[in-house]
Structures are given as C-alpha cells and as structure tokens.
Amino acid sequence: MKKTTLLLSSCFLIGAVDAESVSALMSKDQFTKIFPLSNGAYLLQQYKSDSASLAKYSQREYIPAVTGVCKAFEDKKDWTGQANCLQEHAPNYYAALSKLQTLSGQLQNCPSVSAVDSHGKKVDFSGELPKPSAISKITTLYTYENFEETAEYFPQFLSNSANAKRELAAFLANVQQETTGLCFASETPFDILVKLNTPADFSHIKNAQLCAWLNDDDKKALAAQGVSNLPAPCSDWNITPETRSKLINYTLNVKKPHGKYCGGDAACLSSNNYYFGRGAIQLSYPYNYKAFGQSDLVKAKGYDLVANPDFVTSPEGNNSKFSLLWGTALWFWMTPQPPKPSAHAVMTNQWTPSAVDISKNRKLGFGTVINIINGGLECGENRGADKDVKAQNRIDAYLRILRVIGAPQDDGSKYPLDCKNSKDFTK
C-alpha cells in the first residue's frame, strides 16, 4: 500500500509523493516485538501470563523445595545454602519470577507507560507484586497507531522504496537507544529536576539516584569542591550527610540549570521553560523547538512549543491520531542541519559526501546516522569504552530490526555501520 499526500513539508517543498506507508513495511505485531512497551494490551496480557507461570511453578517447584529438600538449610539458618538449594530445585520458578519482576519494573519506572486500576488510580509495582486483577488497563504514550498516523505528516519519510526498510530500521534503532525501548519520553534526570526547587524537595530522592544523575563532567566539578571518589553504588550508609548536602546543592544549582539547554538564548535564560531532550530522538534547545513548530504537524494543531515545551510529552499531545513524541523525531530525521545532512538523505543514498566529508571518513550508511545524532560523543577513535557500547547498541538494534521486519541484512561491507573511524561533523 502506498501513502499519497499533498502536504507541504517544512523540510521539503514538494507536490505529490508516493511513499511506502508504515503499515506496508511493518505490522503491528512486528512493531510490538521491537517495542513491547508500545502496546498496552500486550503488556497486560504478558503480566497475566507471567503471573500465571509464577503461580504454576510456585506450586510445582518452589513450595515442594522450600518445605522438602531445602528445609534443612532453613532449620540451620544457612540462608546462602537455602538460596542455592532453591535455585537448583526451583529453576523455572526463579526464571518466571525474574521475568515478572523485569516487567513490573518497567511498568513502575517507565514514564511513557501507565497501569491503572478500575478507579483510574495508578497501580504501584514497587512493593509486593499486584495481582493481575488489580490492573484494569495499561496505556502507552508511544503506539504503533500514532507512529503510523504521525508519519503521514512527513511525506518523504520512507519515500525511497528501494531503501524504505533500511530507513525504517535505522530510524527505529536510534529511537530504541534514545528512549530505552520507548520507556522514556524525555531526558532524565531533567524531567525530574524541574519539579525540585529547594533542598527540602529532595527528601524522597535516594543517594543512589543522586549519584546516578552525575556524568563525568559533574564528577570533575564536584571533585573541585572536595567531593571525589564517590562509592558505587551510593547508599544511605556510605554517603555522609555533609556529602549528601553537597550533592543536593550541586544538583539544584548546577545540574538542574543545564536542563534549560538555552545555548545562550537570552529569552530562554529569563524564562521558566526547560528545553531538555523530549521525544523519540530527544529534541533539545529552543531553536529546535521553534523549528519543529514550523512543521505541518505542529502548524496544523496550532501549538506553541516554545512557550510550552512540556506539551511534547503530554497525553494531549500524543493520542491515537498523532504524536508529538514521534513528530519531533521524524522532523529531526528529515531535516538537514548544515554541515550535517539529514539522516533520511544518508539512509536513502541521496547524500553526496563532500571532499571535507571524505577526508574525515564520513560516508553513506548507518555510521553517519550515528554521527548526525550524537557524533560529538559516540564518534571518533577517542570516544571511550562507554561510548563504544552506546554506538554498538544502536548497531545491534538496527540489525535486529532489519531481521524482525524481514529486510535484507546490512553487513557493513558497502557502507560503514559504525563511526569510530570518522570525525564528528563539528570537527
């Protein structure tokens, strides 16, 4: 099936475009396999199934083991021995428990997913696992349907039929990395920090979370203040009250303002708005919010995202008919930002590397898409081991998605999959 539209894109002035539709290239089942967190009905059914498996193996394995062959360890208060015994004699129980705990953690900690009871109250998964009957519905901000509908506002997306599946897989692979599988709608920790305004507001924030928010630059800045060699992981017992106070003050007075992403914009600096990353590829900075506001999607709805950037992640901005979360990513994907080409042009072989690009080993292919999205951190021979992992995560996701949607594999022999041997576009 083709999608034909006469929309005028903010990125390309065009007439009619015949392009592959999302549904013609990828089914909802395939999308759910790639992104389980996009399908609330699937998640609820999975929770029920995993709970039933746990109950089954509890009766078949765990209870007989704990009351039988492993009971002697309990009698001797040999808890390590008991744990080893139970692992040996109830392996399916523990596998089912681990699977259910992983899903529960996602339902509890992924802001883009919401599980509610019959009264519309959010279900708490932080303690004892709730019974499946306690969950009435699971909803998600990102869905197959609102991705498909939003793509219609960007008519040149998937318009190169020879490379449509490669482009789709490359786009979704970077979405996977930027959102941790559609778990996040915005950049952590700034989405949390905007609600914390005084030291007293941090009363519910654990030391482990405070430390997890610190990147290498933060740690260097704290070391200059006499806070260095933080334990890993940080906890209530290994962080003194004085150190905790310094971490809170740093987070409040230094870390939090970074989330404004003003880039020297005076109006931004004087406003109460924060332009940290939001959306499926983390749109950042006020000028990008402003430019995205000129897209057909946003103009058609009449939204002012510079004045109200939080609307990008709101339920009102993401429904069954359109999604600003997907829209920000598609706009970024389709829009060249010189000297960077668009990711769309790179994945559809419509970009011709300049002499400068060639000298810096920037070529067609997935590696240059990584360079466009996060080249300053993830490209170049000195990027570091942690950035090696991030780039490889994108590559692995790309190859996996190609398999899921039934596309030919990309072995990197024609175009590089990685950008370790190329320089960032700013260099």
N, C-alpha and C positions, 0 to 999 in steps of 0.2 A: 504494500500500500504506500502511496506517495502522499506527502502533505504539500499542498499548493496554497500559497498565500501572497497577498499584495501588500503586506505590511512594509513600512519603511523603517529599516533598522537604523539605530543611532550610529552603528558602526559602518554600515554599507548602504549606499543609496542604490536600490535595486527595483526591478519590476517584479515579475513573477518568478518564483523559484520552485523548482521541483526538487524535493529533498526526501530522503528516507525518513519516515516517522520513527519515533522511539519504539512504538509497538511492533513495527515491521522488522526491527532488528533484535528486539529483546522482549520476551514475555514477562508477565508479572511474576511467574514462578522463578524465572531466571534472576530477575531483579531481587526477589526475596532471598534467593540463595546467596547472592552477592552481599545484600544488606538485610539481614534478618530484622534489624531494628527499624525497618521501614514499614513493617506490616503488623499492625496491632492484633488482628485476628490470628495470625500465625503465632505471635508471641504468646497469646493467651492459650491457644491450643497446645503449644510447646510446654508451657508451665503446667498445664493439666497432665500432659503425658509424662513429663519428668517427675511430677509429684506421684503419679500412679506407679512409676517404675521404682521410686524410692520406697514407697509403701510395700510393694511386692517383695523387694529384696530385703526389706527390714524383717518381714515375716519369714522369708526363706533362709536368710543368711545371718543377719545381724543378731536377732534375738536368740536363735539357737546357739550362736557362737558365744555371746556375752553371758548366757546362762549355762553354757556347757563347757566346751573345751577351753575357753579363755577365762572362766570364772576363777580358777586358781590364782591367776595373776592379780585379780581384784582383791581376793582374800589376803594376799601378801602385800597389798598396796604397791604392787610393782606396775605403775601406770605405763611406763615405757614398754614393758613386756606385754601388757594387755593391749596397748595400741598396735604393736607389731603382730600380735596374735589375731586381732580383729581384722587388720589389713589382709592377713593371709587367708583367713577363713570367710571373710565377707567382702571380696574384691568388687563384686557387682554393686553391692550396697554403696561402697565408698565412691565408685565411679558415678553412680546415679546422684549421690549427694553432691559431689563436685560439680556436676553438670547443672544441677538445680541451683546451687549457690552462685555459680557464674551468671546464670540468667537472672537470678534475684538481684545480684549486684548491679547488673545493667539496668534493671527496672527501677532500682533505688537511686542510682547515681548518674544516669544519662538524662540531662535536662530536656532532650528532644523527645523523650518517651514519658508517658504518664499513664499509670494504672490507677483506676478509681473503683470505689465500691458502689453499691446500689444507691447510695445517697450522694454520689458525686465527690466524696471525700478521697483524697489521695491515700493509697494503700502504702503502709510502712513495711519495708522489707529489711530494715536494719537490725531487727532482733530475731525472734522466732519466726520461721518461715510461715507466711499466712497460708491458709487453706485455699485451694483454687476457687471454692465457692464464695470466698470473700472478695474476689475480683469480678467486677461487673463488666468492665471494658478497659482495653488498652488502646490509647491513641498515640499517634506519632506525628511530629511536625513535617518530617520528610516522608513522602509516599511515592509510589510508582505513578499514581494518577496525577499528582500535582507536578511531578517532573515532566511527564508527557505533555501536560497542558502548557506548562511554562515554556517548554522548548519551542512551541508554536510561535512565540513572540520573537524568536531568534531564527529566522527562516534559513539562514545559510549554515546553521549548525546541522551537520550530517548531510549537507548538500552534495558532497563529492561521493557519489555512490561507490566508486572503486575503493575508497578508503573509509567509508562510513563506520564500519565496525571497529576499525583501528582507532578512529577518532573517539567513538563512544567509549571504548575500553580505556583509552588514555585519560579521557575526562573523568570517568568514574574512579579510576585508580588514584588520581590525585584527590578526589573527594574523599575516598577511603582514608587516605593519610591525614588530610586536613581536619576531618571530623571524627576520627577513630571509629569508622564504620557507621556514620550517621548518629553517633552518640551525642555529639556537641553541636550546638547551633551558634555558639560564639566562643571567643577566645578566653580560656581560663588562664590566670585567675581574675582577669579584669572584670569579667561578668559578675564575679562575686564581690570584688573590692569596691565596685561603685556603690554598694549598699553599706559599706563600713566606713564611718566618718569620724569616729573617736576611738581611743584605746579601749573604752568600755564595750564598744560594739564587737570586740574580738573575743569576748568571754567564751563563746561557743566554738572558737577556732582552736583546734588542737595544734600542739607543737609540730607534729609530723606534717600537717598541712602547711604551716608557715614555712617550714624548710623546703617542702616540695615545690613551693612557688618560686624559689630562688634559682636563677640561672647563673652561669659562670661570672657574668659581669656583676651581678648582685653580690656574689660571694667576695669578689675582689673589693667592691665598695665597702662591704661590711668588715673585711679584714683591715681596711684602712681606719676603721672605727674601733678596732680592737676585738672584733668578733670573727674568729677564724677557727678552722678545724672543727666545724660542726659535726657532731656524730651522725652516723647514718644507720638506721633511721633515727630521727629526733623523736624524743618522747618526753612525757612529764617528768620522768626520773633522771634524765641525763641532760636536761636544759635548766639552768638556774633561773629563778625569777628575774634576775637582772638581765640575763641574756635574752629571755623572752620579751622583756620590755623593749630592749634594743631592736629585736626583730620586728616587733609590732610598730615601733616608731619609724623604722626604715620602710616597712611595707606601706604604711599610711602616708608618709611624707615624700618618699622617693619612688617606690614601686608603683603605687596607685596612679600618680600623675602621668606615668609613662603610657597608661591606658588611654589617655586622651588622643594620642597619635596626631598631634597638631601639626608637626612638621614646620613650625614657625608661623603658622596661620594665626594672626592676631585675634580674629573673631572667634576662632576655636579656643584659644587660650583664655579668653574672657568669658566664655560660655560655660554652662554646666554639663555640656554634652561630652561623651566619650566616643571616639571613633576607632576603637579596637576592632579586631577581626570579627566579622559576623558573616554567616552564610556558609555554603558548601565548600568554598575555597577561601574563606576568611577575608572578605573585603575590608580594607583598612584605609585610614586617612580621610579627612573631609573632602578633599578634591575628588577622590574616587566615589564617595557617596553622592557628591554633586553630579559627577559624570554619569553614574548609574541612573540618577534621577532623570536623565535625558533619554533613557531607553524607552522603547514603545511600551513595555510592560508597566513602568512606573508612571509615565505620562498618561497612559490610558486610565490609570486609577486615581491620578491627581495627588499622589503622596509627596510630601516634602521630607525627604530622608535626612537632609542636612539639619533641619530643625528637630527631627525626631528619629535619630538613628536606631533607637530601640525597636522601632516598628518592624525592622527587618526580621526580628526573631519572634514577633508576636503571633498568637494564634490568628488574629485578624488578618495579618499579612501572609498567612500560609493556610490555605484551605483546599478544598477539593478541586478548585478551578484554576488556581495559580499559586505560586510560592515565591516570595522574595528571597528565601534562602537559596533556592535553585537559581533564581533570576540573577542574583549577584554573581554567582559562579559562572553562569552562561555568558553574562555580559563580559566578565573578565576574560573568559576563554576566547571570545570572539573579537576582542578589542586590542589592536596593536598599541603599544605604548613605547614609541621610539626611544632608544635604539632597539627595543625588543619588538619582534614581530608578534602576531597573535599566535596562541597555541593552536588555534584552528588551522591557520596557514601552514604551520610546521607539520602537523599530523596529516594534512591533506596534500603535502608536497607542493604547495602553492607559494612557498617562500624560497627565494633565491639568496643564499648566504653571500654577503659582500666580501670583498677582499679582506677587510678587517676581521669579519667573522671567520673566514677560512684560516687566517693567521692565528686566530685564537681557538681553533679547533671546534668551532660551533657549526654543527651540521644539521641536516634534516633528521627527524627521529625523536623518540621519546626522551632521550637525554637532554635535548634542548628544551623540551617542555618543562622538565625539572628545573632547568636553568631560568626559564621565564618566571616560574612560580616562586622559587626560593634559591636562586643561584648564588646569592651572597653568602649563604650558609652551607648549601649542600653540593656546590660545585668547586672544582679545583683540587689540585693534588694535596693541599694542606688543610682539607676540610675537617679532619679529625674522625676518630673512630665512631663517635655517636652519630655524626652526620653520614658516615658510611652506611650505618644501619637505617637511617631515615630514607636515604636515597634508594637503598636496596628494598625497603618496604614498598616504595612506590613501584619499583620494577616488578617485584613479586606480585603485587596486586594487579598490575597491568596484564601480566602473563596469565594469571589465574582467571581474570575476567574474560580475556580472549577465549579461554577454554570453555567457560560457562556459556558464553553466547554463541559458541560454535564458529569462531573466526579462525583463520589461519594463524599459526603461531609466528611470533616475531623473535627470531633468534639473535638479532642484533648484528647479523653479518652485513646487512645492507646499510642500516642506519644505527648509530650507537644508542644503546639503551640507557647508558649512564653518562654523567657529565663530569666525572672525576678528572678527565684529561682535557677539559675545556675551561675557559675562563668565564667568569660572570660577565654579564652584559655591561656592567658599570666599570669594567676594567679594560 
